[in-house]
Amino acid sequence: LTLDEQGNGSYPWKDGRFVTHSLSDHVWQGMWIQKENDREGGFTVQFSPDFSDGEGQWWYTRIEDDRAPTQKGGTFRLTRKNSSSAANETSPAP
C-alpha cells in the first residue's frame, strides 16, 4: 500500500486503490476500489497515538452490479514503513 499526501493511493491486489474521505482524531475513513474484479467498499482504521500502526475494518458496498451485497468484509492491520527500512528490505543486485 502506497499513499500520497492526501491519503489516496494504490495496492497491487486486483488493481486496487484507496480514496480517503476523512482523517480525524486518529480515525481514517474512506473507500477502496478494485478494478480487476469490479468491487468496491468502505474502510475505517483506528490509528495508534503516534500513527505507527492501526487496526482496520473493511466492507463491501458493491460487487459488480449488486449495490447491496451480503458478503461480509473483514479486519486488517497497518504498520508504517519508513523509507530506510524499505530500502533495507530490497534484494541486492545479482
ABEGO torsion letter per residue (X at the ends): XBBBAAGBBBBABGGBBBBBABBBGGBBBBBBBBAAAGBBBBBBBBBBAAGABBBBBBBBABBEABABBABBBBBBBBBBBBAAAAAAABBBBX
